Amino acid sequence: MVQITSLSVVATVSAVSFFAVASAAFAQSAPAPAKPKPAPRVEKPQPSAAEKTQAPARNDKIMSIDELRACMKTQKGNEEEAAAIKRDQAEFTRDQEALRTEQAAVNKINDDLRIRAGGLRAERDAMSSRVAELYAMAEAAKTEEQKADYEKERAKLTERNRAHDEATAKFNAAQQEQAARVSALNARIGPFNERGKTINDRVEPLQTKVDSWRESCGNRRYREEDEAVVKKELASIK
């Protein structure tokens, strides 16, 4: 007895969602990145028992083996492309998190540099005020004891100035290193966003093919022995 079954409709595929990582720059706070949406699930729905036995009113003609072969090949291609999009989206999300982590690290260093710069400016201003005080102290020093006290304070200020110069040099080196890191991060952002666009650009053409398959093949009836033959053919294709 010939067994008749209906082809089920392939699930649709949604667009891949991604966010643009904001450029990080010293003395600026990068905006918080948007929370990525979860990857769409691409599944093949299983026909119910009623769907297998009930013939569609729209097209009740049983497909020939050639028609079935064309439908199954298209369905296989659509499912493979949907799986590839999901895989690329997962890799994109992974790299998105890596960029987000890098951006957070850059912003943290920016904040630290701003704090260090503020401390250096405050110390510079304090030393400038101390110079004025020492000038007045030198003018007022008459006794040997007063002159000795002045020399001690002048030596302390000289040491503070040396330490400030050393801290400033380290700060400048850290700022240059940070600038290089920011440039490297920014260089990755453009290609990253383009990669996300490329993934999304593949979704609509696939959806068009899925819709076309639904119109031509969805819920069409076929012989199970023909299906077995086509499955063997498709399995042999590498």
Secondary structure, DSSP 4 states (H G I P E B T S, - for coil): ---EEEPPPPPP-PPPP--PPPPP-TTSPPPPPPPPPPPPP---PPPPHHHHHSPPSS--PBPPHHHHHHHHHHHHHHHHHHHHHHHHHHHHHHHHHHHHHHHHHHHHHHHHHHHHHHHHHHHHHHHHHHHHHHHHHHHH--SHHHHHHHHHHHHHHHHHHHHHHHHHHHHHHHHHHHHHHHHHHHHHHHHHHHHHHHHHHTHHHHHHHHHHHHHHHTT-EEEHHHHHHHHHHHHH--
